[in-house]
Amino acid sequence: MVRILLAEDDDSMRAYLARALERSGYEVVSVATGVEAVPYIDSDRFDLLLTDIVMPEMDGIELAQHAAAVAPDMRIMFITGFAAVTLKAGKAVPQAKVLSKPFHLRELVLEIERLFGSATISELN
């Protein structure tokens, strides 16, 4: 089972994404900030870091750079509602995928399945 660490500062978006990903068969640990995510990255194993870029305390780019240093096998996907930071993310972590908000949950799941070579396509209502 793919394990996802979700870092999203918007409470309703975080809960929504976590529920949807769990229903799609993923194990999800969700946190509100990059600072909260660091101990999980340092002490546990995740297949994917799914992080908002713009967050207080530690932004998603800093978090992704930390994850790349500590857990180089972890895949990274950014979600953002700010087009301007997409370019910054692409330069800072070039191997990461960036999804711009708003996106459909089906698009998110398809991208995750592409990352991990999943043979089945999940259906979200």
The 8 nearest C-alpha neighbors of each residue, nearest first, counted from 0:
[[1, 25, 2, 26, 24, 46, 3, 27],
 [0, 2, 25, 46, 26, 3, 45, 47],
 [3, 1, 26, 45, 46, 27, 25, 0],
 [2, 4, 27, 47, 45, 48, 46, 26],
 [3, 5, 48, 28, 29, 27, 49, 47],
 [4, 6, 29, 49, 50, 3, 28, 48],
 [7, 5, 50, 30, 31, 32, 29, 51],
 [8, 6, 31, 51, 13, 9, 50, 5],
 [7, 9, 31, 32, 54, 10, 6, 13],
 [8, 10, 12, 7, 11, 13, 31, 14],
 [11, 9, 13, 12, 8, 14, 31, 7],
 [10, 12, 14, 13, 9, 15, 16, 8],
 [13, 11, 15, 9, 14, 10, 16, 7],
 [14, 12, 10, 16, 7, 11, 15, 9],
 [15, 13, 17, 11, 12, 16, 18, 10],
 [16, 14, 12, 18, 13, 17, 11, 19],
 [15, 17, 19, 13, 18, 14, 12, 20],
 [16, 18, 14, 20, 19, 15, 13, 21],
 [19, 17, 21, 15, 16, 20, 14, 22],
 [18, 20, 16, 22, 21, 17, 15, 23],
 [19, 21, 23, 17, 22, 18, 25, 16],
 [20, 22, 25, 18, 24, 23, 19, 26],
 [23, 21, 19, 24, 20, 18, 25, 123],
 [24, 22, 20, 21, 25, 121, 19, 123],
 [25, 23, 21, 22, 20, 26, 0, 1],
 [26, 24, 21, 1, 20, 23, 27, 2],
 [25, 27, 2, 21, 3, 1, 24, 0],
 [28, 26, 3, 4, 2, 25, 17, 29],
 [27, 29, 4, 5, 3, 30, 26, 17],
 [28, 30, 5, 4, 6, 27, 17, 31],
 [29, 31, 6, 32, 35, 36, 5, 7],
 [30, 32, 8, 7, 6, 35, 29, 33],
 [33, 31, 35, 34, 8, 6, 30, 7],
 [32, 34, 36, 57, 35, 62, 58, 6],
 [33, 35, 32, 36, 37, 57, 56, 38],
 [36, 34, 32, 33, 37, 30, 38, 31],
 [37, 35, 33, 39, 34, 38, 30, 40],
 [36, 38, 40, 39, 34, 35, 41, 33],
 [39, 37, 41, 40, 36, 42, 35, 34],
 [40, 38, 42, 43, 36, 37, 41, 35],
 [41, 39, 37, 38, 42, 43, 36, 66],
 [42, 40, 38, 39, 37, 43, 69, 70],
 [41, 43, 39, 40, 38, 44, 37, 69],
 [44, 42, 39, 40, 41, 45, 38, 70],
 [43, 45, 40, 46, 42, 2, 39, 70],
 [46, 44, 2, 47, 3, 73, 4, 43],
 [45, 47, 73, 2, 1, 3, 74, 44],
 [48, 46, 74, 3, 73, 45, 75, 49],
 [47, 49, 75, 4, 3, 50, 5, 76],
 [50, 48, 5, 76, 77, 4, 47, 75],
 [51, 49, 6, 77, 59, 5, 7, 78],
 [50, 52, 78, 7, 79, 59, 77, 53],
 [51, 53, 59, 58, 79, 60, 54, 50],
 [52, 54, 58, 51, 59, 55, 79, 81],
 [55, 53, 58, 8, 52, 57, 32, 56],
 [54, 56, 57, 58, 32, 53, 8, 33],
 [55, 57, 58, 54, 34, 33, 32, 53],
 [58, 56, 33, 55, 34, 61, 54, 62],
 [57, 59, 54, 53, 61, 60, 52, 33],
 [58, 60, 52, 62, 61, 51, 50, 63],
 [59, 61, 63, 62, 58, 52, 88, 64],
 [62, 60, 64, 63, 59, 58, 65, 57],
 [61, 63, 59, 65, 60, 64, 33, 66],
 [64, 62, 66, 60, 65, 61, 59, 67],
 [63, 65, 67, 61, 66, 62, 60, 68],
 [66, 64, 62, 68, 63, 67, 69, 61],
 [65, 67, 63, 69, 70, 68, 64, 62],
 [68, 66, 71, 64, 70, 65, 69, 63],
 [67, 69, 65, 66, 71, 70, 64, 63],
 [68, 70, 66, 67, 65, 71, 41, 40],
 [69, 71, 66, 67, 72, 73, 68, 40],
 [72, 70, 67, 73, 68, 69, 66, 74],
 [73, 71, 70, 74, 46, 67, 47, 45],
 [74, 72, 46, 47, 71, 70, 45, 75],
 [75, 73, 47, 46, 48, 72, 76, 95],
 [76, 74, 48, 95, 47, 49, 73, 96],
 [77, 75, 96, 49, 95, 97, 48, 50],
 [76, 78, 97, 50, 51, 49, 98, 96],
 [79, 77, 51, 98, 99, 97, 50, 52],
 [80, 78, 99, 81, 51, 100, 52, 77],
 [79, 81, 100, 99, 82, 101, 78, 53],
 [82, 80, 79, 83, 84, 85, 99, 100],
 [81, 83, 85, 84, 80, 99, 79, 86],
 [82, 84, 85, 81, 86, 87, 80, 88],
 [85, 83, 87, 86, 82, 81, 88, 52],
 [84, 86, 88, 82, 83, 87, 89, 97],
 [87, 85, 89, 84, 88, 83, 90, 82],
 [86, 88, 84, 90, 85, 89, 91, 83],
 [89, 87, 91, 85, 86, 90, 92, 60],
 [90, 88, 93, 86, 92, 87, 91, 85],
 [89, 91, 87, 88, 93, 92, 86, 85],
 [90, 92, 88, 89, 93, 87, 60, 64],
 [91, 93, 89, 94, 95, 90, 88, 64],
 [94, 92, 89, 90, 95, 91, 88, 96],
 [93, 95, 92, 96, 75, 89, 74, 76],
 [96, 94, 75, 76, 93, 92, 97, 89],
 [95, 97, 76, 77, 75, 98, 94, 89],
 [98, 96, 77, 76, 78, 95, 99, 85],
 [99, 97, 78, 77, 79, 100, 96, 102],
 [98, 100, 79, 80, 78, 101, 102, 97],
 [101, 99, 80, 102, 79, 98, 78, 81],
 [100, 102, 99, 103, 80, 79, 98, 78],
 [101, 103, 100, 99, 104, 106, 98, 107],
 [102, 104, 106, 105, 107, 101, 100, 108],
 [103, 105, 107, 106, 108, 102, 123, 19],
 [104, 106, 108, 103, 107, 123, 109, 122],
 [107, 105, 109, 103, 104, 108, 110, 102],
 [108, 106, 104, 110, 105, 109, 111, 103],
 [107, 109, 111, 105, 110, 106, 112, 104],
 [108, 110, 112, 106, 111, 107, 105, 113],
 [109, 111, 113, 107, 108, 112, 106, 114],
 [112, 110, 108, 114, 113, 109, 107, 115],
 [111, 113, 117, 109, 115, 110, 114, 116],
 [114, 112, 110, 116, 111, 115, 109, 117],
 [115, 113, 111, 112, 116, 110, 74, 117],
 [114, 116, 112, 113, 117, 111, 1, 110],
 [117, 115, 113, 112, 114, 118, 111, 119],
 [116, 118, 112, 115, 119, 113, 120, 114],
 [119, 117, 116, 120, 112, 113, 115, 121],
 [120, 118, 117, 121, 112, 116, 109, 122],
 [119, 121, 122, 118, 109, 112, 117, 108],
 [122, 120, 23, 119, 123, 108, 105, 109],
 [121, 123, 120, 124, 105, 23, 108, 104],
 [122, 124, 105, 121, 104, 23, 19, 22],
 [123, 122, 105, 104, 19, 121, 103, 22]]
